[in-house]
Amino acid sequence: MDFLAELWQFLKHRKKLWLLPVIMVLLLLALLIVFVQGSALAPFIYSVF
């Protein structure tokens, strides 16, 4: 959690809040790939990218 707090402070201090949606989308895509890796949906997810 310390990393997330430090990242938030960096974004707020440098006025780079526009990066927050980009980071969130990348995180969601990474979680999707990790959770679907072992299932039957994996070939369909990888074909999207």
C-alpha positions in Angstrom: 0.0 0.0 0.0 3.0 2.3 0.5 3.7 2.1 -3.2 0.2 3.2 -4.1 0.3 6.1 -1.6 3.7 7.2 -3.1 2.4 6.9 -6.6 -0.7 9.0 -5.7 1.5 11.7 -4.1 3.8 11.8 -7.2 0.8 12.2 -9.6 -0.8 14.9 -7.4 2.5 16.8 -6.9 3.5 16.7 -10.5 -0.1 17.5 -11.7 -0.1 14.3 -13.8 -3.6 13.2 -12.8 -4.4 12.4 -16.4 -2.1 9.3 -16.0 -4.5 7.8 -13.5 -7.0 6.4 -16.0 -4.1 5.0 -18.1 -2.7 3.2 -15.1 -6.1 1.9 -14.1 -6.8 0.5 -17.6 -3.4 -1.2 -17.7 -4.0 -2.7 -14.3 -7.4 -4.0 -15.2 -6.0 -5.6 -18.4 -3.2 -7.2 -16.4 -5.6 -8.6 -13.9 -7.9 -9.9 -16.7 -5.0 -11.8 -18.3 -3.9 -13.2 -15.0 -7.3 -14.4 -13.9 -8.3 -15.9 -17.3 -4.9 -17.5 -18.0 -6.0 -21.0 -16.9 -9.5 -21.0 -18.2 -11.1 -21.9 -21.5 -11.6 -18.2 -22.3 -7.8 -17.6 -22.7 -7.7 -18.0 -26.5 -10.5 -15.5 -26.9 -8.8 -12.9 -24.6 -5.5 -13.2 -26.4 -7.1 -12.8 -29.8 -8.5 -9.4 -28.7 -5.0 -8.1 -28.3 
